[in-house]
Amino acid sequence: MTTPEPVPAGARPRAGGAEPGEPLREGRWRDAAAVLSYVLLACWVTARLWSRPGAALRDNRTDQWQFEWMMAHGARVVTEFAYPFASNRMNVPDGVNLMANTSVLSISLPMTPVTVLFGPHWSFLIFLTAGLAATGTAWYFFLSRVVTRSRGPAWLGAAFCAFAPAMVSHANGHPNIVSQFVVPLIAWRTLRLAEPGRWLRNGVLLGLLIVWQAFINLEILLMTAIGLAVVVGALALRRPSRRRDARPFLAGLGVAALLSGALLAYPLHVQLFGPGSYHGLSRLIRGYRTDLAAFVGYSRESLAGDARSAAPLAKNATEENAFFGWPLVVLVVALVWWLRRSAVVLGLAALGLLFAVLSLGREVQLNGRETGVPAPWAALEGLPLLHSVVPTRWSLALGPIIGVFLALSAEQARRLAVRHPAARSQIRFVGVTVLLMALLPLLPTPLPTTRPDPVPAFVTSGAWRPYVAGGRSVVTLPLPDNTYPDPLRWSARTRLEMPLARGYFLYPDTRPQAPEPEVALFGAPFRRTSTLLGRIARTGAVPPITPQDRAAAVDDLRYWRAGVVVLGPHRHAGALGTAMTELTGIRPTWAGGVWVWDVRPLTD
């Protein structure tokens, strides 16, 4: 029994990707139907965001507001020629290293017209929806033209690549992770490097794709590079006689490395060594790992899943990176055994197992409990580049691997049905039944949403502008962080014209007594006043305000170059307002739906 292999690197697909005996026009209609199906699936996942204008993701407003801010930054780069790799519109006066965060310049720059005309909320929503649809489309054309040359199996595999449980989970606020449409393009161009006589052209195209993906998400780029190294190695072992392909392949790869290295050298220097750069993630973030039981569980966004069963197996709703369910796990093992004569399948199976083991983190966890069993990641997490990878996200790579397995196995079943016409109906019945049992429970459900508080009129009317003249900032109560991201949405609504003190971003821990110096924190290093206000925001209790607290508040307001302090809707607004009045001795005024403290007399 033979097993389908990817098309040889030097081969060209049939015109229009047509299958044997298939009219070209009919093939194009099927392509169009496949693309439409991915668009409809993406709209289904994001349906509640589209149907409720202004709605927010219930399970991760924090990252949604951050990405809306990033979309506004991209528009500002285009319209005002702002510096793209850092910004002083948040965390005044130190600014934010956007290369060390998720700047998504590959998306935010070309989407500037949408952001300018309709606002960052709509550009975020289009980014999220189009990212899912484009990922399915790109995988479909890669699988149907390079891997199987059959549209049906390619559609199935691509649908899983784009809408696997992990992808739908990350749609809760991580459009940069679900937008993996460049990955199959990189794979396609990598396999084409061996074409004789085209090493320069192919190398340039691959280098540009690498740069494109680098400005979407570097974690996905790293996983792609590792996966392609395994696939190329497996193909080389499968065809050792084609050594003549090595020269153009290596030449093209060298061109891609030189071009992408030259274009990314300065941005990566800013990311790794510029102001606001950090060296690794905090122990808290490094603790994000995949629970062993998650591989056979169901995510809360799957048809068979729910939050009660999924919550103990993942840190939050956005990091449910495995959750394949028992039926699919058993099916994948069976498919690998069935297709074991394929070197590519065996290589991908080994790679998938490696990624699954790495995602377990430092210590294996089972059903939310520590097992005491060490995992290999403990020996790797301190290495350069790897120290900035969230361990659980290694299991994200399992989605495309399983998608390829599904496409190859469906193609193999199709070939069996062609060779054995008498058993065709039985083969199809068994195949469809097995797929339904494994995949039906994983069907995605629409992302849950909530109705956020409206942006205050004080922001939308521009009433804040006189307070920030001369380089001053807006201080919000509480100051923005990973628990209170609303001010980022306010600033994005003003196209970042309203500068913020502090914010939500990754920033090095520069405290003198930091337990892990220079690792990334969620936000700027704490100051006395921000710590005090944060505690009040969590508890609603105002501690006795001492003269030292008042002196520190003035110092901190001066450090932040504060022109105004603003208190919007908050469950502990009364306590926060009382504390700020006691700290500054200034009575607030009510303006545009917020309480306003004019602190310019204190900070002049």
Residue pairs with C-beta under 8 A, 6 or more apart in sequence:
1 341
2 341
3 339
3 341
3 342
3 345
3 408
3 412
4 147
4 148
4 342
4 408
4 411
4 412
4 415
5 235
5 238
5 342
5 343
5 344
6 146
6 147
6 191
6 231
6 235
6 344
7 13
7 145
7 146
7 147
7 149
7 191
8 239
8 242
9 191
9 192
9 193
9 194
9 195
9 235
9 245
9 249
10 194
10 195
10 196
10 245
13 145
13 146
13 149
14 149
15 24
16 24
16 27
16 28
17 27
17 31
17 141
17 144
17 145
17 149
17 151
18 24
18 27
19 27
19 149
19 150
19 151
27 151
30 151
31 140
31 141
31 144
31 151
34 137
34 140
34 151
34 154
34 155
34 158
35 133
35 137
35 140
37 136
37 155
37 159
38 132
38 133
38 135
38 136
38 137
38 140
38 158
38 159
38 162
39 133
41 132
41 133
41 136
41 159
41 162
41 163
41 444
42 129
42 130
42 131
42 132
42 133
42 136
42 162
43 50
43 129
43 133
44 444
44 446
45 129
45 132
45 163
45 168
45 171
45 444
45 446
45 447
46 125
46 128
46 129
46 132
46 171
46 446
46 447
47 446
48 55
48 446
48 447
48 448
48 449
49 55
49 57
49 125
49 128
49 447
49 449
50 125
50 129
52 449
52 451
54 121
54 451
54 452
54 454
55 449
55 450
55 451
55 452
56 64
56 449
56 450
56 451
56 452
57 64
57 172
57 173
57 447
57 448
57 449
57 450
58 447
58 448
58 449
58 450
59 172
59 173
59 316
59 317
59 318
59 447
59 448
60 172
60 173
60 174
60 316
60 317
60 318
61 173
61 450
61 452
61 485
62 173
62 482
62 483
62 485
62 504
63 172
63 173
63 174
63 318
64 124
64 173
65 485
65 486
65 488
65 489
65 492
65 504
66 102
66 485
66 488
66 504
66 505
67 102
67 104
67 124
67 127
67 173
67 175
67 176
68 120
68 121
68 123
68 124
68 488
68 489
68 492
69 90
69 120
69 488
69 489
69 491
69 492
69 496
70 98
70 102
70 103
70 104
70 108
71 104
71 107
71 108
71 111
71 115
71 120
71 123
71 124
71 127
71 492
72 115
72 120
72 491
72 492
72 495
72 496
73 82
73 87
73 89
73 98
73 103
73 108
73 496
74 84
74 103
74 104
74 105
74 107
74 108
74 109
74 111
74 112
74 115
75 108
75 111
75 112
75 115
75 116
75 120
75 123
75 495
76 82
76 89
76 495
76 496
77 83
77 84
77 105
77 108
77 109
78 109
78 112
79 112
79 116
84 98
84 103
84 105
84 109
85 97
85 98
85 99
85 103
85 267
85 270
85 271
85 274
86 95
86 96
86 97
86 98
86 99
86 270
86 274
86 275
86 276
87 95
87 96
87 98
87 496
88 95
88 499
89 491
89 496
89 497
89 498
89 499
89 500
90 96
90 488
90 491
90 496
90 499
90 500
90 502
90 503
90 505
91 500
91 501
91 502
91 503
91 505
91 507
91 524
92 473
92 499
92 500
92 501
92 560
92 561
93 473
93 559
93 560
93 561
94 275
94 276
94 524
95 275
95 276
96 276
96 503
96 505
96 507
97 270
97 271
97 274
97 275
97 276
97 277
97 507
99 267
99 268
99 270
99 271
99 274
100 270
100 271
100 272
100 274
100 276
100 277
100 278
100 506
100 520
101 505
101 506
102 176
102 217
103 215
104 127
104 175
104 176
104 215
104 216
104 217
105 215
106 212
106 213
106 214
106 215
106 216
107 127
107 131
107 175
107 176
107 179
107 216
108 115
108 123
111 123
111 126
111 127
114 122
114 123
114 126
115 122
115 123
116 495
119 493
120 492
120 493
121 492
124 175
127 175
127 179
128 171
128 175
128 178
130 179
131 175
131 176
131 178
131 179
131 180
131 181
132 162
132 163
132 167
132 171
132 178
132 179
133 162
134 179
134 181
135 161
135 162
135 167
135 178
135 179
135 180
135 181
135 183
136 158
136 159
136 161
136 162
136 163
137 158
137 181
138 158
138 180
138 181
138 182
138 183
138 184
138 185
139 154
139 157
139 158
139 161
139 162
139 184
139 400
139 403
140 154
140 155
140 158
141 154
141 184
142 158
142 184
142 185
142 187
142 188
143 153
143 154
143 157
143 158
143 184
143 403
143 404
143 407
144 150
144 151
144 154
144 155
145 188
146 187
146 188
146 191
147 154
147 157
147 404
147 407
147 408
148 154
148 157
148 407
148 408
148 410
148 411
150 410
150 411
150 414
152 410
152 414
153 406
153 407
153 408
153 409
153 410
153 411
153 414
154 407
156 406
156 407
156 410
156 435
157 403
157 404
157 405
157 406
157 407
157 408
157 410
158 403
158 407
159 403
160 399
160 402
160 403
160 406
160 439
161 167
161 180
161 184
161 399
161 400
161 403
162 178
162 180
163 444
164 324
164 398
164 399
164 402
164 403
164 442
165 298
165 299
165 301
165 302
165 305
165 320
165 322
165 323
165 324
165 442
165 444
166 299
166 320
166 321
166 322
166 323
166 395
166 396
166 398
166 399
167 177
167 178
167 180
167 399
168 299
168 301
168 302
168 444
168 447
169 299
169 300
169 301
169 317
169 318
169 319
169 320
169 321
169 323
170 177
170 178
170 318
170 319
170 321
170 396
171 178
171 301
171 447
172 301
172 317
172 318
172 447
173 318
174 318
176 216
176 217
177 217
177 219
177 220
177 393
177 396
179 216
179 217
180 220
180 400
182 209
182 212
182 213
182 216
183 213
183 220
183 224
183 400
185 209
186 206
186 209
186 210
186 213
186 224
186 228
187 224
187 228
187 231
189 202
189 205
189 206
189 209
190 206
190 228
190 232
190 253
191 232
191 235
192 198
192 202
193 199
193 202
193 203
193 206
193 248
193 249
193 252
193 253
193 256
194 242
194 245
194 246
194 248
194 249
194 252
195 202
195 248
196 244
196 245
196 248
197 248
198 248
198 252
199 248
199 249
199 251
199 252
199 255
200 251
200 252
200 255
202 248
202 252
202 255
203 251
203 252
203 253
203 254
203 255
203 256
203 259
204 255
204 256
204 259
206 252
206 253
206 255
206 256
207 255
207 256
207 257
207 258
207 259
207 260
207 263
208 259
208 260
210 221
210 256
210 260
210 264
211 259
211 260
211 263
211 264
213 220
213 221
213 224
214 221
214 260
214 264
214 267
215 267
219 389
219 390
219 393
220 396
222 385
222 389
223 355
223 394
223 396
223 397
226 351
226 397
227 348
227 351
227 397
227 400
227 401
230 347
230 348
230 350
230 351
231 344
231 347
231 348
232 249
233 347
234 343
234 344
234 346
234 347
234 348
235 343
235 344
236 246
237 343
238 343
238 344
270 277
271 277
276 507
276 508
277 508
278 506
278 507
278 508
278 509
278 518
278 519
278 520
279 387
279 508
279 518
279 519
280 286
280 382
280 387
280 388
280 516
280 518
280 519
280 520
281 387
281 388
281 390
281 519
281 520
282 509
282 516
282 519
282 520
282 521
283 516
283 519
285 390
285 520
286 361
286 362
286 381
286 390
286 391
287 315
287 361
287 362
288 315
288 319
288 361
288 390
288 391
288 392
288 393
289 359
289 360
289 361
289 362
289 365
289 375
289 377
289 391
289 392
290 314
290 321
290 322
290 356
290 359
290 360
290 361
290 391
290 392
290 394
290 395
291 312
291 313
291 314
291 365
291 366
291 367
291 368
292 360
292 364
292 365
292 366
292 371
293 313
293 366
293 367
294 313
294 314
294 320
294 321
294 322
294 323
295 322
295 323
295 324
295 329
295 356
295 395
296 324
296 325
296 326
296 329
297 305
297 309
297 310
297 313
297 322
297 323
297 325
298 304
298 305
298 306
298 309
298 310
298 323
298 325
298 441
298 442
299 305
299 310
299 314
299 320
299 323
300 306
300 307
300 310
300 311
300 317
300 320
301 317
301 320
301 444
301 445
301 447
302 323
302 325
302 441
302 442
302 443
302 444
302 445
303 440
303 441
303 442
303 443
303 444
303 445
304 325
304 441
304 442
305 323
305 441
307 317
310 317
310 320
310 323
312 367
312 368
313 320
313 323
313 367
313 368
314 320
314 321
314 323
314 392
315 392
319 390
319 392
319 393
321 359
321 392
321 393
321 395
321 396
322 356
322 359
322 395
322 398
324 332
324 398
324 402
324 442
325 438
325 441
325 442
327 437
327 438
327 441
328 402
328 438
328 439
328 442
330 438
331 434
331 438
332 402
332 405
335 405
335 406
335 408
335 409
336 345
336 346
336 349
336 405
338 409
338 412
339 345
339 405
339 408
339 409
339 412
340 346
342 408
345 405
345 408
348 401
348 404
348 405
349 401
351 397
351 401
352 397
352 398
352 401
352 402
355 394
355 395
355 397
355 398
355 401
356 394
356 395
356 398
357 375
357 376
357 377
358 375
358 376
358 377
358 380
358 391
358 394
359 377
359 391
359 392
359 393
359 394
359 395
360 375
360 377
360 391
361 375
361 377
361 378
361 391
361 392
362 374
362 375
362 377
362 378
362 381
362 391
363 370
363 371
363 372
363 373
363 374
363 375
363 378
364 371
364 373
364 374
364 375
365 371
377 391
380 386
381 387
381 389
381 391
388 520
406 435
410 431
410 435
413 427
413 428
413 431
416 423
416 427
417 423
417 424
417 427
417 428
418 424
420 427
452 486
452 489
453 486
453 568
453 569
454 593
455 489
455 490
455 493
456 490
456 566
456 568
456 569
456 592
456 593
456 594
457 463
457 592
457 593
458 464
458 566
458 591
458 592
458 593
458 594
458 596
459 490
459 493
459 494
459 498
459 592
460 493
460 592
461 592
462 494
463 591
463 592
464 474
464 498
464 564
464 566
465 497
467 474
467 563
467 564
467 598
467 600
468 474
468 498
468 499
468 563
468 564
469 563
470 563
471 561
472 499
472 561
472 562
472 563
472 564
472 600
472 603
473 499
473 500
473 501
473 560
473 561
473 562
473 563
474 487
474 498
474 499
474 500
474 501
474 562
474 563
474 564
474 566
475 501
475 557
475 560
475 562
475 564
475 565
475 566
475 599
476 484
476 486
476 487
476 490
476 500
476 501
476 565
476 566
476 567
476 568
477 533
477 537
477 565
477 566
477 567
477 568
477 570
477 573
477 576
477 577
477 580
478 484
478 530
478 533
478 534
478 536
478 537
478 570
478 576
479 487
479 501
479 502
479 530
479 533
479 534
480 486
480 487
480 488
480 500
480 502
480 503
480 504
480 523
481 502
481 503
481 504
481 522
481 523
481 534
482 504
482 522
482 523
483 534
483 537
483 538
484 537
484 570
485 504
486 568
487 500
487 503
488 500
488 503
488 504
490 498
491 498
491 499
491 500
501 560
501 561
501 562
502 523
502 524
502 530
502 560
503 523
503 524
504 522
504 523
505 522
505 523
506 520
506 521
506 522
507 520
507 521
507 523
507 524
507 525
508 517
508 518
508 519
508 520
508 521
509 516
509 517
509 518
509 519
509 520
509 521
509 525
510 517
510 518
510 525
511 525
511 526
514 525
527 552
527 556
527 559
528 549
528 552
528 553
528 556
529 549
529 552
529 553
529 556
529 557
529 583
530 556
532 543
532 549
532 579
533 576
533 579
533 580
535 543
536 542
536 543
536 572
536 575
536 576
536 579
537 570
537 572
537 576
539 572
540 571
540 572
540 575
541 575
542 575
542 578
542 579
542 582
545 579
545 582
545 583
549 583
550 582
550 583
550 584
550 585
553 583
553 584
554 584
554 602
554 603
557 565
557 584
557 599
557 602
557 603
558 602
558 603
561 603
562 599
562 603
563 598
563 599
563 600
563 603
564 596
564 597
564 598
564 599
564 600
565 580
565 584
565 588
565 596
565 597
565 599
566 594
566 595
566 596
566 597
567 573
567 576
567 577
567 580
567 588
567 594
567 595
567 597
568 593
568 594
569 593
570 576
573 595
577 588
577 595
580 588
580 597
581 587
581 588
581 597
584 597
584 599
584 602
586 597
586 598
586 599
586 601
586 602
588 595
588 596
588 597
589 595
589 596
589 598
590 596
